Amino acid sequence: MELVLDVYKTAYKETIPVVCMDESPKQLIKETRLPLAIKPGRETKVDFEYERCGVANIFLANEPLACIRYVKVTEQRTKTDWAAFIKEIA
């Protein structure tokens, strides 16, 4: 791990970029019931029932030494989507 962290300490070189990439799948949900009104001396009552509205995937790439960030949201997470993202940032 220390060797990876040493990469971030090196001086910035335009010919040798340091690029970090990550992805995160997210479930899209919406509430189906409104919370009940708060009564004096009581806590808010919330029903945690929800409706699933699909999924999305977030790709993130950044070049920390150059202060560049690139984000892309896709409707799915497939090998093809990942390869297209890598091609875009290359």
Phi, psi and omega in degrees: 000323180299325179294323178294316180294330177296332179300322182287343179275345182289156179291150181290132175230124182297330182280342180233081182286148174254110184243130176251139182225140178212162176219153182212115176283140180231138175270131180265121183228159172223150180287145180257346180225144178280147176296149178286150180297148180281133175256150180305130179081007181234160177270159177295138177255123183236133175268127184269018175286140181217166177249131180280129183244024178106193180226161175218162179232137180247122173258137178225132174228140175216153174243092189299326182286339179255359180058045179243136179226141179225128181234139177221133178251130179237160180281344183215174180230096180234169177299323180295318178298317180297314180296321178295321178295316179298321178295321179297320183274349183288000000 
